[in-house]
Amino acid sequence: MADANKGGGMSRQVFKVIVVGNVFVGKTSIVKRLAYGAYTADYKGTLGVDFAVRDLEIKPVDVKAFLGGVPPTHLCTRVERLTPEQGLQGSIPITIPDTHPLLSETSPGLGVRLQLWDIGGQERAAVLSRAYYRDAVGAVVVTDLSRTTWRDDVLVWKRDIDARVMYPGTSRPVPTFLLINKIDLSEVQETLLGADIGAFVRDNGFSGFYATSSKAGTNLDCAFSHLSVLIAAQQPAQQPLSQSLSRSQVVSLTERPASDTSTKSSSCC
């Protein structure tokens, strides 16, 4: 297994995760919050693709909680006014063999380096280069419920992921989460109150969903930790997915060549 943490500590598996969704739903803000702990209300819309990394260390007890479909309460936040399913997640428990390394009594937990690919919402899913999706082992579709067409918009991205991205060596789609972003806004909460997100997630093959806020950081660590566990659960022990990633390969989300930068701005959270 390659070690992406040469400075010591837990050995990390490197997972490429694509972050997609329509323009201005908050994809770049989510990635910035995860990678740098920063939030900016106004940002330049991503044109093409950008990426950054985030390291996670998930304790054995939390790994088992995520596998059971019940996120640990110390990592996740239930949004006020919403039911637990509406305000947190609608994940389906998964079963893995007792011999899987994640379930070993001597397991130190899961060390992950997420390589987060922020794919511009201006890009139409139909014309996205396969290079953007190549080697991805997980995906996140982001929406903010601000458009009446959000269900159709989300499904365009989900179907594109299912058609283009398979778990290495299999014909299975990669684990994919739906993030309902900007949950700190009352209008998003109101819309979510009347939406049966759990049924939508199950009916359309998502691995689960979270209500998130890149402005407040709500449920981002929880969602991406959960996704990481689902990715690792599908990994055969003899075929590790980890790969080396040096800091020199990390592209700043705030420093792009002029040819790769859009001048559009929007408030996003």
TORKOL-4160 file (C-alpha; in steps of 0.2 Angstrom, whole numbers, padded with zeros to 4 digits, m for minus):
269
<pt num="1" X="0000" Y="0000" Z="0000"/>
<pt num="2" X="0007" Y="0017" Z="m0005"/>
<pt num="3" X="0009" Y="0029" Z="0010"/>
<pt num="4" X="0003" Y="0047" Z="0006"/>
<pt num="5" X="0009" Y="0053" Z="0023"/>
<pt num="6" X="0027" Y="0051" Z="0023"/>
<pt num="7" X="0029" Y="0062" Z="0038"/>
<pt num="8" X="0023" Y="0049" Z="0049"/>
<pt num="9" X="0006" Y="0044" Z="0057"/>
<pt num="10" X="m0007" Y="0033" Z="0049"/>
<pt num="11" X="m0004" Y="0027" Z="0032"/>
<pt num="12" X="m0017" Y="0035" Z="0020"/>
<pt num="13" X="m0026" Y="0028" Z="0005"/>
<pt num="14" X="m0028" Y="0041" Z="m0009"/>
<pt num="15" X="m0046" Y="0042" Z="m0016"/>
<pt num="16" X="m0050" Y="0053" Z="m0031"/>
<pt num="17" X="m0068" Y="0060" Z="m0028"/>
<pt num="18" X="m0077" Y="0071" Z="m0041"/>
<pt num="19" X="m0088" Y="0085" Z="m0035"/>
<pt num="20" X="m0101" Y="0090" Z="m0048"/>
<pt num="21" X="m0117" Y="0100" Z="m0049"/>
<pt num="22" X="m0124" Y="0115" Z="m0058"/>
<pt num="23" X="m0115" Y="0132" Z="m0057"/>
<pt num="24" X="m0116" Y="0142" Z="m0041"/>
<pt num="25" X="m0123" Y="0128" Z="m0030"/>
<pt num="26" X="m0107" Y="0129" Z="m0019"/>
<pt num="27" X="m0095" Y="0116" Z="m0025"/>
<pt num="28" X="m0080" Y="0127" Z="m0025"/>
<pt num="29" X="m0085" Y="0133" Z="m0007"/>
<pt num="30" X="m0087" Y="0115" Z="m0001"/>
<pt num="31" X="m0070" Y="0110" Z="m0008"/>
<pt num="32" X="m0061" Y="0126" Z="m0001"/>
<pt num="33" X="m0069" Y="0123" Z="0016"/>
<pt num="34" X="m0063" Y="0105" Z="0017"/>
<pt num="35" X="m0046" Y="0108" Z="0010"/>
<pt num="36" X="m0042" Y="0125" Z="0018"/>
<pt num="37" X="m0055" Y="0128" Z="0032"/>
<pt num="38" X="m0059" Y="0144" Z="0023"/>
<pt num="39" X="m0076" Y="0152" Z="0016"/>
<pt num="40" X="m0078" Y="0166" Z="0004"/>
<pt num="41" X="m0095" Y="0173" Z="0000"/>
<pt num="42" X="m0090" Y="0178" Z="m0018"/>
<pt num="43" X="m0079" Y="0167" Z="m0029"/>
<pt num="44" X="m0075" Y="0165" Z="m0047"/>
<pt num="45" X="m0085" Y="0151" Z="m0055"/>
<pt num="46" X="m0074" Y="0136" Z="m0060"/>
<pt num="47" X="m0071" Y="0134" Z="m0078"/>
<pt num="48" X="m0066" Y="0116" Z="m0083"/>
<pt num="49" X="m0059" Y="0107" Z="m0067"/>
<pt num="50" X="m0049" Y="0111" Z="m0052"/>
<pt num="51" X="m0043" Y="0101" Z="m0037"/>
<pt num="52" X="m0036" Y="0101" Z="m0019"/>
<pt num="53" X="m0034" Y="0088" Z="m0006"/>
<pt num="54" X="m0040" Y="0084" Z="0012"/>
<pt num="55" X="m0033" Y="0072" Z="0024"/>
<pt num="56" X="m0045" Y="0062" Z="0036"/>
<pt num="57" X="m0042" Y="0050" Z="0050"/>
<pt num="58" X="m0058" Y="0040" Z="0054"/>
<pt num="59" X="m0058" Y="0030" Z="0071"/>
<pt num="60" X="m0063" Y="0011" Z="0070"/>
<pt num="61" X="m0079" Y="0015" Z="0080"/>
<pt num="62" X="m0084" Y="0028" Z="0067"/>
<pt num="63" X="m0080" Y="0017" Z="0053"/>
<pt num="64" X="m0093" Y="0004" Z="0059"/>
<pt num="65" X="m0106" Y="0017" Z="0062"/>
<pt num="66" X="m0104" Y="0023" Z="0045"/>
<pt num="67" X="m0106" Y="0006" Z="0038"/>
<pt num="68" X="m0121" Y="0004" Z="0048"/>
<pt num="69" X="m0129" Y="0019" Z="0040"/>
<pt num="70" X="m0129" Y="0029" Z="0056"/>
<pt num="71" X="m0117" Y="0043" Z="0056"/>
<pt num="72" X="m0108" Y="0046" Z="0073"/>
<pt num="73" X="m0117" Y="0061" Z="0082"/>
<pt num="74" X="m0100" Y="0069" Z="0087"/>
<pt num="75" X="m0096" Y="0071" Z="0069"/>
<pt num="76" X="m0113" Y="0076" Z="0062"/>
<pt num="77" X="m0125" Y="0089" Z="0065"/>
<pt num="78" X="m0144" Y="0088" Z="0063"/>
<pt num="79" X="m0151" Y="0104" Z="0056"/>
<pt num="80" X="m0164" Y="0112" Z="0068"/>
<pt num="81" X="m0183" Y="0111" Z="0062"/>
<pt num="82" X="m0179" Y="0095" Z="0051"/>
<pt num="83" X="m0182" Y="0077" Z="0055"/>
<pt num="84" X="m0166" Y="0067" Z="0057"/>
<pt num="85" X="m0168" Y="0060" Z="0040"/>
<pt num="86" X="m0171" Y="0077" Z="0032"/>
<pt num="87" X="m0158" Y="0086" Z="0042"/>
<pt num="88" X="m0144" Y="0073" Z="0041"/>
<pt num="89" X="m0143" Y="0059" Z="0030"/>
<pt num="90" X="m0153" Y="0045" Z="0021"/>
<pt num="91" X="m0139" Y="0032" Z="0019"/>
<pt num="92" X="m0143" Y="0013" Z="0017"/>
<pt num="93" X="m0132" Y="0002" Z="0028"/>
<pt num="94" X="m0120" Y="m0009" Z="0019"/>
<pt num="95" X="m0113" Y="m0027" Z="0023"/>
<pt num="96" X="m0095" Y="m0032" Z="0020"/>
<pt num="97" X="m0087" Y="m0048" Z="0024"/>
<pt num="98" X="m0081" Y="m0051" Z="0042"/>
<pt num="99" X="m0064" Y="m0053" Z="0035"/>
<pt num="100" X="m0063" Y="m0036" Z="0028"/>
<pt num="101" X="m0048" Y="m0026" Z="0035"/>
<pt num="102" X="m0060" Y="m0012" Z="0040"/>
<pt num="103" X="m0068" Y="m0024" Z="0053"/>
<pt num="104" X="m0052" Y="m0031" Z="0060"/>
<pt num="105" X="m0051" Y="m0030" Z="0079"/>
<pt num="106" X="m0033" Y="m0023" Z="0076"/>
<pt num="107" X="m0038" Y="m0010" Z="0063"/>
<pt num="108" X="m0032" Y="0007" Z="0067"/>
<pt num="109" X="m0046" Y="0015" Z="0058"/>
<pt num="110" X="m0046" Y="0023" Z="0041"/>
<pt num="111" X="m0033" Y="0035" Z="0035"/>
<pt num="112" X="m0038" Y="0044" Z="0019"/>
<pt num="113" X="m0031" Y="0058" Z="0008"/>
<pt num="114" X="m0045" Y="0064" Z="m0003"/>
<pt num="115" X="m0041" Y="0071" Z="m0020"/>
<pt num="116" X="m0056" Y="0082" Z="m0023"/>
<pt num="117" X="m0060" Y="0087" Z="m0041"/>
<pt num="118" X="m0071" Y="0102" Z="m0043"/>
<pt num="119" X="m0079" Y="0101" Z="m0060"/>
<pt num="120" X="m0086" Y="0117" Z="m0067"/>
<pt num="121" X="m0105" Y="0118" Z="m0067"/>
<pt num="122" X="m0104" Y="0128" Z="m0083"/>
<pt num="123" X="m0099" Y="0112" Z="m0091"/>
<pt num="124" X="m0113" Y="0101" Z="m0099"/>
<pt num="125" X="m0112" Y="0083" Z="m0092"/>
<pt num="126" X="m0114" Y="0077" Z="m0110"/>
<pt num="127" X="m0097" Y="0085" Z="m0116"/>
<pt num="128" X="m0087" Y="0083" Z="m0100"/>
<pt num="129" X="m0070" Y="0074" Z="m0105"/>
<pt num="130" X="m0068" Y="0057" Z="m0098"/>
<pt num="131" X="m0051" Y="0063" Z="m0092"/>
<pt num="132" X="m0060" Y="0072" Z="m0078"/>
<pt num="133" X="m0068" Y="0056" Z="m0072"/>
<pt num="134" X="m0054" Y="0044" Z="m0075"/>
<pt num="135" X="m0048" Y="0034" Z="m0059"/>
<pt num="136" X="m0062" Y="0042" Z="m0048"/>
<pt num="137" X="m0068" Y="0030" Z="m0035"/>
<pt num="138" X="m0082" Y="0041" Z="m0027"/>
<pt num="139" X="m0093" Y="0056" Z="m0032"/>
<pt num="140" X="m0103" Y="0070" Z="m0024"/>
<pt num="141" X="m0118" Y="0079" Z="m0033"/>
<pt num="142" X="m0121" Y="0096" Z="m0025"/>
<pt num="143" X="m0138" Y="0105" Z="m0026"/>
<pt num="144" X="m0145" Y="0120" Z="m0016"/>
<pt num="145" X="m0164" Y="0117" Z="m0020"/>
<pt num="146" X="m0165" Y="0135" Z="m0027"/>
<pt num="147" X="m0172" Y="0129" Z="m0044"/>
<pt num="148" X="m0188" Y="0120" Z="m0046"/>
<pt num="149" X="m0179" Y="0109" Z="m0058"/>
<pt num="150" X="m0166" Y="0104" Z="m0045"/>
<pt num="151" X="m0172" Y="0085" Z="m0046"/>
<pt num="152" X="m0169" Y="0085" Z="m0065"/>
<pt num="153" X="m0153" Y="0094" Z="m0064"/>
<pt num="154" X="m0146" Y="0082" Z="m0051"/>
<pt num="155" X="m0151" Y="0067" Z="m0061"/>
<pt num="156" X="m0142" Y="0073" Z="m0076"/>
<pt num="157" X="m0126" Y="0073" Z="m0066"/>
<pt num="158" X="m0130" Y="0056" Z="m0057"/>
<pt num="159" X="m0134" Y="0047" Z="m0074"/>
<pt num="160" X="m0118" Y="0054" Z="m0081"/>
<pt num="161" X="m0107" Y="0048" Z="m0067"/>
<pt num="162" X="m0116" Y="0031" Z="m0068"/>
<pt num="163" X="m0112" Y="0030" Z="m0086"/>
<pt num="164" X="m0094" Y="0035" Z="m0086"/>
<pt num="165" X="m0087" Y="0030" Z="m0069"/>
<pt num="166" X="m0086" Y="0012" Z="m0063"/>
<pt num="167" X="m0077" Y="0005" Z="m0048"/>
<pt num="168" X="m0060" Y="m0001" Z="m0054"/>
<pt num="169" X="m0061" Y="m0019" Z="m0060"/>
<pt num="170" X="m0080" Y="m0020" Z="m0059"/>
<pt num="171" X="m0096" Y="m0014" Z="m0068"/>
<pt num="172" X="m0102" Y="m0006" Z="m0052"/>
<pt num="173" X="m0105" Y="0013" Z="m0051"/>
<pt num="174" X="m0095" Y="0022" Z="m0038"/>
<pt num="175" X="m0102" Y="0027" Z="m0021"/>
<pt num="176" X="m0111" Y="0044" Z="m0024"/>
<pt num="177" X="m0118" Y="0056" Z="m0011"/>
<pt num="178" X="m0131" Y="0070" Z="m0014"/>
<pt num="179" X="m0127" Y="0086" Z="m0004"/>
<pt num="180" X="m0141" Y="0098" Z="m0001"/>
<pt num="181" X="m0130" Y="0113" Z="0002"/>
<pt num="182" X="m0134" Y="0131" Z="0009"/>
<pt num="183" X="m0144" Y="0123" Z="0023"/>
<pt num="184" X="m0140" Y="0138" Z="0034"/>
<pt num="185" X="m0153" Y="0147" Z="0023"/>
<pt num="186" X="m0171" Y="0147" Z="0029"/>
<pt num="187" X="m0178" Y="0145" Z="0011"/>
<pt num="188" X="m0168" Y="0130" Z="0008"/>
<pt num="189" X="m0174" Y="0122" Z="0025"/>
<pt num="190" X="m0192" Y="0126" Z="0020"/>
<pt num="191" X="m0190" Y="0117" Z="0003"/>
<pt num="192" X="m0182" Y="0102" Z="0011"/>
<pt num="193" X="m0196" Y="0101" Z="0024"/>
<pt num="194" X="m0208" Y="0097" Z="0009"/>
<pt num="195" X="m0196" Y="0086" Z="m0001"/>
<pt num="196" X="m0195" Y="0067" Z="0002"/>
<pt num="197" X="m0176" Y="0067" Z="m0001"/>
<pt num="198" X="m0174" Y="0050" Z="0007"/>
<pt num="199" X="m0185" Y="0042" Z="m0007"/>
<pt num="200" X="m0177" Y="0052" Z="m0020"/>
<pt num="201" X="m0160" Y="0046" Z="m0015"/>
<pt num="202" X="m0165" Y="0028" Z="m0014"/>
<pt num="203" X="m0175" Y="0028" Z="m0030"/>
<pt num="204" X="m0160" Y="0035" Z="m0040"/>
<pt num="205" X="m0146" Y="0025" Z="m0033"/>
<pt num="206" X="m0137" Y="0037" Z="m0022"/>
<pt num="207" X="m0127" Y="0030" Z="m0008"/>
<pt num="208" X="m0135" Y="0043" Z="0004"/>
<pt num="209" X="m0137" Y="0062" Z="0007"/>
<pt num="210" X="m0132" Y="0076" Z="0019"/>
<pt num="211" X="m0139" Y="0093" Z="0022"/>
<pt num="212" X="m0123" Y="0104" Z="0022"/>
<pt num="213" X="m0117" Y="0122" Z="0023"/>
<pt num="214" X="m0100" Y="0127" Z="0016"/>
<pt num="215" X="m0102" Y="0144" Z="0025"/>
<pt num="216" X="m0104" Y="0135" Z="0042"/>
<pt num="217" X="m0095" Y="0119" Z="0038"/>
<pt num="218" X="m0111" Y="0109" Z="0043"/>
<pt num="219" X="m0109" Y="0090" Z="0040"/>
<pt num="220" X="m0095" Y="0092" Z="0027"/>
<pt num="221" X="m0082" Y="0082" Z="0037"/>
<pt num="222" X="m0096" Y="0069" Z="0041"/>
<pt num="223" X="m0102" Y="0067" Z="0023"/>
<pt num="224" X="m0084" Y="0065" Z="0016"/>
<pt num="225" X="m0079" Y="0053" Z="0030"/>
<pt num="226" X="m0094" Y="0043" Z="0026"/>
<pt num="227" X="m0091" Y="0042" Z="0008"/>
<pt num="228" X="m0073" Y="0037" Z="0011"/>
<pt num="229" X="m0078" Y="0023" Z="0022"/>
<pt num="230" X="m0090" Y="0017" Z="0008"/>
<pt num="231" X="m0076" Y="0018" Z="m0005"/>
<pt num="232" X="m0064" Y="0008" Z="0006"/>
<pt num="233" X="m0078" Y="m0005" Z="0010"/>
<pt num="234" X="m0078" Y="m0009" Z="m0009"/>
<pt num="235" X="m0059" Y="m0010" Z="m0010"/>
<pt num="236" X="m0052" Y="m0028" Z="m0011"/>
<pt num="237" X="m0038" Y="m0030" Z="0001"/>
<pt num="238" X="m0026" Y="m0037" Z="m0013"/>
<pt num="239" X="m0030" Y="m0023" Z="m0025"/>
<pt num="240" X="m0027" Y="m0006" Z="m0015"/>
<pt num="241" X="m0033" Y="0009" Z="m0023"/>
<pt num="242" X="m0021" Y="0020" Z="m0014"/>
<pt num="243" X="m0008" Y="0030" Z="m0024"/>
<pt num="244" X="0005" Y="0043" Z="m0020"/>
<pt num="245" X="0001" Y="0061" Z="m0021"/>
<pt num="246" X="0014" Y="0074" Z="m0017"/>
<pt num="247" X="0010" Y="0092" Z="m0012"/>
<pt num="248" X="0018" Y="0098" Z="m0028"/>
<pt num="249" X="0003" Y="0090" Z="m0037"/>
<pt num="250" X="m0010" Y="0100" Z="m0027"/>
<pt num="251" X="m0018" Y="0114" Z="m0037"/>
<pt num="252" X="m0024" Y="0129" Z="m0028"/>
<pt num="253" X="m0042" Y="0133" Z="m0030"/>
<pt num="254" X="m0038" Y="0152" Z="m0029"/>
<pt num="255" X="m0023" Y="0152" Z="m0041"/>
<pt num="256" X="m0028" Y="0148" Z="m0059"/>
<pt num="257" X="m0021" Y="0153" Z="m0076"/>
<pt num="258" X="m0031" Y="0167" Z="m0084"/>
<pt num="259" X="m0036" Y="0155" Z="m0098"/>
<pt num="260" X="m0044" Y="0144" Z="m0085"/>
<pt num="261" X="m0054" Y="0157" Z="m0075"/>
<pt num="262" X="m0071" Y="0163" Z="m0077"/>
<pt num="263" X="m0076" Y="0181" Z="m0072"/>
<pt num="264" X="m0093" Y="0176" Z="m0065"/>
<pt num="265" X="m0096" Y="0178" Z="m0047"/>
<pt num="266" X="m0110" Y="0173" Z="m0035"/>
<pt num="267" X="m0114" Y="0172" Z="m0017"/>
<pt num="268" X="m0113" Y="0154" Z="m0011"/>
<pt num="269" X="m0114" Y="0145" Z="0005"/>
